[in-house]
């Protein structure tokens, strides 16, 4: 795993300015923050830097705005929300030019935030000129945005390279340590649970984890593709027909690795997600025509819960049904409850997986809740994350 430079490695801060990349990509509703989980996750780093006398410039993206006129994605409501949490002013700069003016008269311990980075095309393009302009706002660099560490963007890589003093914040440091435990001699039995709609995006993670796993449980739309690869007719269920051969290969790899592969023994099916008239629980070979699988059934839930109950380590990413459409969230919530009761080291990642843990009321009983679904999958796939690599100590 990466050997990161952390806040402990920074020289005395004095009244220097910290350029801090955070992940404040939070849901907004009526110009208010609807969920501040990611904001609160960054508080230890922000507060530590404030206590050490740094001037702070926060950088983040939010959503996928089409242009700088798409104010539905403005970070101004986030700045207001953070000010309320800190009980201190958080100045807001709408442009880099405005930020350059503000930072000149910022006091020690003061916090300011720049507008949504994705309002400028130079961010995603890792444009050297834009990265240089961002770097001009600070004297040293801290990245606490694990959720974007797999993106080679200007604020993640380009700006960081301008600073000899650059480090991982406490959140990023904790993410690397926690996920590293899954790859470095995890306590046995090691159980993986994967869900979500598609195999795409999880292939390399599965390939890297399979030799380490004692058991792998698959649910959600992914499971439909695995079941179809075994010859089951899933009627109108979501199936990646172009991934059937890949699913067959993964089944063979699990067998070769000695990993028990658990596919759903039963499925909840319906004729219509939005207006269900018929809902039934069936075995995979008996999915009625003109219906689709939308959740794992009671037997599948019990089987996964049994695996989790005796696990030494569990990693879970992805919902096991159409989580956003209750009552078809029942399987996902049931597995979240099992995770909360697990005596071993439990790690979850992905927005809907985390939402399920909140819904089940078990979030505080889990070993680690990752703030980066995509980043965690890439790290567990053995990939080098650009935003992490730039923070590694020199050999």
C-alpha positions in Angstrom: 0.0 0.0 0.0 1.1 3.6 -0.5 3.5 5.2 2.0 1.9 8.6 2.4 3.2 11.9 3.6 0.6 13.0 6.2 -0.1 16.1 8.3 2.5 14.9 10.8 5.2 15.3 8.1 4.5 19.0 7.4 7.0 21.5 8.7 5.8 24.2 11.2 2.8 25.9 9.6 3.1 29.3 11.1 0.6 31.5 9.3 1.1 29.9 5.9 -1.9 29.1 3.6 -3.0 25.6 3.1 -4.6 24.7 -0.2 -6.9 21.8 0.8 -8.7 19.6 -1.7 -11.9 18.2 0.0 -14.8 16.2 -1.4 -17.8 18.3 -0.8 -19.7 16.7 -3.7 -22.9 16.6 -1.6 -26.6 16.6 -2.5 -28.2 20.0 -2.6 -31.9 20.8 -2.3 -33.4 24.3 -2.4 -29.9 25.8 -1.9 -29.4 23.7 1.2 -27.2 20.8 2.0 -29.3 17.6 2.1 -26.6 15.3 3.5 -23.5 16.7 5.1 -21.7 13.3 5.7 -18.8 14.2 3.4 -18.5 17.7 5.0 -18.2 16.3 8.5 -15.7 13.6 7.3 -13.3 16.4 6.5 -13.7 18.3 9.8 -10.7 16.6 11.6 -8.3 17.9 8.9 -9.9 21.4 8.7 -9.9 21.8 12.5 -6.4 20.5 12.9 -5.1 23.0 10.4 -7.0 25.8 12.0 -5.6 24.9 15.4 -2.1 24.9 13.9 -2.6 28.5 12.7 -3.0 27.8 8.9 -5.0 30.0 6.6 -7.2 27.6 4.7 -8.4 27.6 1.1 -10.9 24.8 0.4 -11.2 23.3 -3.1 -14.0 21.0 -4.2 -16.2 20.0 -7.1 -20.0 19.3 -6.9 -22.0 17.4 -9.3 -21.6 17.6 -13.1 -22.4 21.2 -14.1 -22.5 22.0 -17.8 -21.1 25.5 -17.4 -20.3 28.1 -14.8 -23.9 29.4 -15.2 -25.3 26.2 -13.7 -25.8 27.6 -10.3 -27.7 24.6 -9.1 -24.3 23.2 -8.4 -22.8 26.2 -6.7 -20.8 25.5 -3.5 -22.1 28.7 -1.8 -24.7 26.7 0.2 -22.0 24.3 1.2 -19.8 27.2 2.5 -22.8 28.5 4.6 -23.4 25.0 6.0 -19.7 24.6 6.9 -19.7 28.0 8.6 -22.6 26.8 10.8 -20.7 23.6 11.8 -17.5 25.4 12.5 -19.3 28.3 14.2 -16.9 30.6 12.3 -17.0 32.5 9.0 -16.3 30.7 5.8 -15.6 33.3 3.0 -16.7 32.3 -0.5 -14.9 33.2 -3.7 -16.8 32.9 -7.0 -13.7 33.0 -9.2 -10.0 32.3 -8.9 -9.4 36.0 -9.3 -11.7 36.8 -6.3 -9.9 34.1 -4.3 -6.5 35.7 -5.1 -7.8 39.0 -3.6 -9.4 37.3 -0.6 -6.4 35.2 0.4 -4.1 38.3 0.6 -5.9 39.6 3.7 -7.0 36.3 5.2 -6.1 35.9 8.9 -4.5 32.9 10.6 -7.1 30.2 11.2 -9.4 31.7 8.6 -11.3 29.5 6.2 -12.4 30.3 2.6 -13.8 28.2 -0.2 -13.6 28.5 -3.9 -16.6 28.0 -6.2 -17.2 24.6 -7.8 -14.0 23.6 -9.6 -16.0 22.0 -12.4 -17.2 25.4 -13.5 -13.8 25.6 -15.2 -12.9 23.1 -17.9 -9.3 23.2 -16.8 -10.1 21.2 -13.7 -11.1 17.9 -15.4 -8.5 18.5 -18.2 -5.7 18.8 -15.6 -4.8 22.0 -17.5 -1.3 23.2 -16.3 -2.3 26.8 -16.4 -5.4 26.2 -14.3 -3.4 24.0 -11.9 -0.8 26.7 -11.5 -3.4 29.3 -10.8 -4.9 27.1 -8.1 -1.5 26.5 -6.6 -0.9 30.3 -6.4 -3.6 30.4 -3.7 -1.5 28.5 -1.1 1.9 27.8 0.3 1.4 24.1 0.9 -1.1 21.4 -0.2 -3.3 18.9 1.6 -5.6 16.4 -0.1 -8.4 15.0 2.0 -10.7 14.0 -0.9 -10.4 10.3 -1.2 -13.5 10.2 -3.4 -11.6 12.0 -6.2 -8.2 10.4 -5.7 -8.7 8.2 -8.7 -9.1 11.3 -11.0 -6.0 13.0 -12.5 -7.6 16.5 -12.3 -5.9 19.8 -11.8 -6.8 20.2 -8.1 -5.9 16.6 -7.4 -2.6 16.2 -9.3 -1.5 19.3 -11.2 -1.7 21.7 -8.3 -0.2 19.3 -5.8 3.0 19.0 -7.9 3.7 22.7 -7.4 4.4 22.1 -3.7 7.3 20.4 -2.0 5.2 20.4 1.1 2.2 18.3 0.3 0.4 15.7 2.4 -2.7 13.5 2.9 -5.3 14.8 5.3 -6.7 12.7 8.1 -9.6 11.3 6.1 -7.5 10.3 3.1 -4.9 8.7 5.5 -7.7 6.7 7.3 -9.1 5.5 4.0 -5.8 4.1 2.8 -5.1 2.4 6.1 -8.6 0.9 6.3 -8.7 -0.4 2.7 -5.2 -1.6 3.0 -6.3 -4.0 5.7 -8.4 -5.8 3.1 -5.4 -6.5 0.9 -2.8 -7.1 3.5 -3.5 -10.4 5.4 -7.2 -9.8 6.2 -8.6 -11.8 9.1 -10.3 -15.0 7.8 -12.9 -15.8 6.8 -12.8 -12.9 4.3 -16.2 -12.3 2.7 -16.9 -10.0 -0.2 -20.4 -8.8 -1.1 -20.9 -7.0 -4.4 -24.1 -5.6 -5.9 -25.2 -2.8 -8.1 -26.6 -2.9 -11.6 -23.6 -3.9 -13.7 -20.4 -6.0 -13.6 -18.7 -3.2 -15.5 -16.5 -1.1 -13.2 -16.0 -4.0 -10.7 -14.2 -6.5 -13.0 -10.7 -5.7 -12.0 -11.6 -5.4 -8.3 -13.2 -8.9 -8.4 -10.2 -10.3 -10.1 -7.8 -8.8 -7.5 -9.9 -9.8 -4.5 -10.9 -13.4 -5.6 -7.6 -15.0 -4.6 -7.9 -13.4 -1.1 -11.6 -14.1 -0.5 -13.1 -17.2 1.2 -16.5 -16.3 -0.1 -18.1 -13.9 -2.5 -21.8 -13.1 -2.5 -23.3 -11.4 -5.5 -26.6 -9.5 -5.7 -28.4 -6.8 -7.6 -28.4 -6.6 -11.3 -24.9 -8.1 -11.3 -26.4 -11.4 -10.0 -28.9 -11.5 -12.9 -26.0 -11.6 -15.3 -24.2 -14.4 -13.4 -27.5 -16.4 -13.2 -28.1 -15.9 -16.9 -24.6 -17.1 -17.6 -25.6 -20.3 -15.8 -28.5 -20.7 -18.2 -31.4 -19.3 -16.2 -34.1 -17.3 -18.0 -34.5 -14.0 -16.2 -37.4 -12.8 -18.3 -37.3 -8.9 -18.4 -34.7 -8.6 -15.7 -31.7 -6.4 -16.2 -29.0 -8.6 -17.7 -25.7 -7.6 -19.4 -25.9 -9.9 -22.3 -22.6 -8.7 -23.6 -21.0 -9.7 -20.3 -22.3 -13.3 -20.1 -19.0 -14.8 -21.1 -17.1 -12.6 -18.6 -19.5 -13.7 -15.9 -18.8 -17.4 -16.8 -15.1 -16.7 -16.6 -15.4 -15.1 -13.1 -17.4 -18.1 -12.0 -14.6 -20.3 -13.1 -12.0 -18.1 -11.5 -13.8 -18.2 -8.2 -13.8 -22.0 -8.4 -10.1 -22.1 -9.3 -9.2 -19.7 -6.4 -11.2 -21.8 -3.9 -13.6 -19.0 -3.3 -17.2 -20.0 -2.5 -19.5 -18.1 -4.9 -22.9 -17.3 -3.5 -25.6 -16.3 -6.0 -29.2 -15.6 -4.9 -31.2 -18.7 -4.1 -34.4 -16.7 -4.6 -35.4 -13.4 -6.1 -38.1 -10.9 -5.6 -39.8 -10.1 -8.9 -42.4 -7.6 -10.0 -44.3 -6.6 -13.2 -43.7 -2.9 -12.7 -41.3 -1.0 -10.5 -43.3 2.2 -10.3 -46.7 0.7 -10.0 -46.3 -2.9 -8.9 -49.4 -5.0 -9.2 -47.8 -8.3 -8.8 -44.8 -9.1 -6.5 -43.6 -12.6 -5.9 -40.6 -14.5 -4.5 -39.3 -17.2 -6.9 -36.2 -19.3 -7.5 -34.0 -18.2 -10.4 -35.4 -20.8 -12.8 -39.0 -19.7 -12.3 -39.0 -16.0 -13.1 -42.4 -15.4 -14.8 -42.7 -13.9 -18.2 -43.1 -10.1 -18.3 -41.5 -9.7 -14.8 -38.1 -8.6 -13.6 -36.0 -9.4 -10.6 -35.7 -6.4 -8.3 -34.3 -7.7 -5.1 -32.8 -10.8 -3.4 -35.3 -13.0 -1.6 -35.5 -14.1 2.0 -33.4 -17.2 1.5 -30.6 -15.2 -0.2 -30.7 -12.7 2.6 -30.4 -15.4 5.2 -27.5 -17.0 3.4 -25.5 -13.8 3.2 -26.3 -13.0 6.8 -25.0 -16.4 7.8 -21.7 -15.8 5.9 -21.3 -12.4 7.6 -22.0 -13.7 11.1 -18.9 -15.8 11.0 -16.7 -13.6 9.0 -13.4 -12.1 10.2 -13.4 -9.5 7.5 -16.2 -8.3 5.2 -16.1 -5.8 2.3 -19.4 -4.7 0.7 -20.0 -2.5 -2.3 -23.3 -2.0 -4.1 -27.0 -2.5 -3.4 -28.5 -5.9 -3.7 -31.8 -4.8 -5.3 -33.5 -1.6 -6.6 -32.7 0.1 -3.4 -34.2 3.5 -4.4 -37.6 1.9 -4.8 -39.0 0.6 -1.4 -40.0 -2.1 -0.7 -37.4 -3.5 -3.0 -34.7 -2.2 -0.6 -35.5 -4.9 1.9 -32.6 -7.2 0.8 -30.0 -4.4 1.0 -31.2 -3.2 4.4 -31.2 -6.8 5.7 -27.6 -7.3 4.7 -26.8 -3.9 6.3 -28.3 -5.1 9.5 -26.2 -8.3 9.3 -23.1 -6.2 8.8 -23.9 -4.2 11.9 -24.0 -7.4 13.9 -20.8 -8.8 12.4 -18.0 -9.4 15.0 -15.3 -9.0 12.4 -13.8 -6.0 10.5 -16.4 -4.6 8.3 -15.9 -2.1 5.4 -18.5 -0.6 3.1 -18.3 1.7 0.1 -20.6 3.3 -2.4 -23.3 5.9 -1.9 -26.3 3.5 -1.8 -24.5 1.0 0.4 -23.8 3.8 2.9 -27.4 5.0 2.6 -28.5 1.4 3.4 -26.3 1.3 6.5 -27.8 4.7 7.6 -31.4 3.4 7.0 -30.6 0.2 9.0 -29.2 2.3 11.8 -25.9 0.5 11.9 -23.5 3.0 10.5 -21.8 3.5 13.9 -21.2 -0.3 14.3 -19.2 -0.7 11.1 -15.4 -0.8 11.0 -14.9 1.7 8.2 -17.3 3.6 5.9 -15.5 4.7 2.8 -16.3 8.1 1.3 -15.2 7.0 -2.2 -17.1 4.2 -4.0 -15.2 4.4 -7.3 -11.8 5.2 -5.6 -12.1 2.3 -3.2 -12.9 -0.1 -6.0 -9.9 1.1 -8.0 -7.6 0.8 -5.0 -8.8 -2.7 -4.2 -8.2 -3.5 -7.9 -4.6 -2.8 -7.3 -4.5 0.3 -9.3 -2.4 3.4 -8.7 -4.6 6.3 -7.7 -3.1 9.5 -9.2 -4.2 11.6 -6.2 -2.5 9.2 -3.8 0.6 8.6 -5.8 1.4 12.3 -5.8 1.5 12.3 -2.0 3.8 9.3 -1.6 7.1 9.7 0.1 10.2 9.6 -2.1 12.0 6.3 -2.2 
